[in-house]
């Protein structure tokens, strides 16, 4: 369970780094995502999820 909490903390660290280092880039990306259809966002989310699971399999394997 501590690995789960550590992973969630790392997500916050990476997101915070992006907002701190390049807030304009992050904001433009967020605005572009608002313009995308929900089906496209869903496909992107599924692809990122699958990529993360495959990476986790190889890292933890």
C-alpha positions, 0 to 999 in steps of 0.5 A: 500500500505504501507503493501506491501512496508513493506513486500518487505523490510522484504524480503530484510532484510531476504535475507540480513541476510542469505547473511551476516550470511551464505554466503557459504551456500547461495552460495552452494544453488545457485550453486545447483539450477543452476543444477536443471531443469527448471521444478523442479525450477518452481514446487519449486517456485509454492510450495513456492508461495502457502505456502506463500499465505496460511500463509498470509491468516492465518496471515491476515485473 
